[in-house]
Amino acid sequence: MPNETRSRRRFLVGVFACHLVLVVAGAAHLTSRLPGSVGRGLRFYDSLSGAGASYSYFAPAVGPQLRARFSLSTPQGERFEETLEAGKSREVGFRVGNLAGTVYVMAKRPDLRRAFLGALAASRFGAHPEADLVQVNIEEWVMPTMAEYRGGARPYWRSLHEATFVRTSNSQS
């Protein structure tokens, strides 16, 4: 076996071993305790790779399911609704819907949220040139506790933020 192939194999095994160590450390909640730039770097890697998932699906750290819902209207009075993930696979739907919600949640400044919602509305105006009004609604899926469910509560979509955008005559060019 040539030296180049052997070196490459050792490198790949080393990368795999490091990743496996970080997965175990993430499952044990160790990387979240590391201070400083090393801790921040490892937590960043955990987020990008999923190594820090800690395999705690029902833990309080699991965030809500979020989606962007659009209500569109035409000058003739026709109304219809859609979501970003409409017509795609279930997995793509989760990712695209959560992308909208995550960006919304991360943008603490109202001007950035408004700009993001405006970009989403512009995408719908582009997909539906007949529409003259788009209402963008970022929603989260609220899941009741088991005790609340036994008491009659059911899951529902709760609006986090809503914005309406109108296409003007000079924006249709």
Buried (B, 14 or more C-beta within 10 A) or exposed (E): EEEEEEEEEEEEEEEEEEEEEBBEBBBEEBBBEBEEEEBEEBBEBBEEEEBBBBEEEEEEEEEBBBBBBBBBBBEEEEEEEBBBBEEBEEEEBBBBBBBBBEBBBEBEEEEEBBEBBBEBBBBBBEEBEEBBBBBBBBBBBEBBEEEEEEEEEEEEBEEBBEBEBEBEEEEEE
